[in-house]
Amino acid sequence: MANTYDVGDLITTTGTWTDTDDDPLDPTAVFFSFRDPSGNVTSYTYGVGAQITKTSTGIYTCNISIDKAGTWYYRWYATGTGQAAQEDYFLVRAQRVTSS
């Protein structure tokens, strides 16, 4: 079952890469993209800007600021050494209380 969040949350997604022996591996190039419920796609490349952070060998994170209710999709992928991809999604509930 997908994780569920609220509008206004800041979530952290994690991409993890390992070799055939299950040891951590840094890919040649790491990318992250996500699509919000309106269909807008945002893409990041590790090392270009500060959106993707390497937390340790083979482990990368990226934060998403949630501003819309609905289903959000995201994809971690790498090219070159460690080439692999993983997609997932999460749900965001609509606000039920608004401030004035």
N, C-alpha and C positions, 0 to 999 in steps of 0.2 A: 504494500500500500504506500502511496506517495505521502511525503511529509506535508503538513499543512501549516501555513503561516498566516500572519495578519498584515494588512496594508500598514506600512511604516516600519516593518522589520528590516533588519540588515542581516542577510544570511551569508554564511561562508560555505562555498563549495570546495571540494578537494579532488584533485586528480593525482593518481598514484601509478607509478610505473615500476615494474620489476623485470628481471631477466628470467630465463628459463629455469634457473635454480631458486627463484623467488627472492633473489637479493635485490635491493633497491638499485634503480638504474636511472640516470639522467638522460632523457632523449636528446637528440640533436636539436630539435625545435619543438616548443610546446605552445599550443593555442587553446583558447577558450572562447566560446560564443554562447549567447543566450537569446531567446526570443520571448518577448513579453506577450501578454494576452491580446494586445492590439496588433501583433505581427511584426513589431519593430525588432530587428536583429542588431545586436551589438557584438563586436568581435575584438579580442585582444591577443597580442603576441607577447610571450615572455621575453623580457629584455627590452621591449619597446614600451615605455611608460611604466607606471608603477602598479597597474591593476593586478597583475599576476605576481604572487610572491612565492619564492622557493623556501619552504620551511625546513627541509632537509633533503638528502639525496633521494631523488625519485618522487618527492611529495611537493605538490604545488597547490596554492589556494587562490581563490578569487572571491571577493565579496560582491553581492548584488543587493542594491537598495530597492526594496519592494514598494512600488508606488501605484500598482493596479491590482484589482481583484481578478482572479481567473487562473488559468493553467499557464505556468512558465516552463519552458523547455531549455535545457542546457547541454552542452557538448564539450568534453575535453578531448583533444586529439594531439598526436605528435607525429612528426615525420623523421625520416632517417633512422638512426639507431634508436630502438625502442618504439618503432612505429606501432601505434595502436589508437583506438578511439573508444569512447564510452559516452552514451547519451542517457539522460534521465530527465525527470520533471518533478515539479512540486505544485501544490495548490495554494492559492491565497484567498482567504475569506474576504468578503466585502465588509466594509465598515458598517457597524450597526449603530454606533453612537458618533455624532459629530460635535465638534466644539464650535462655539460661536466666536 
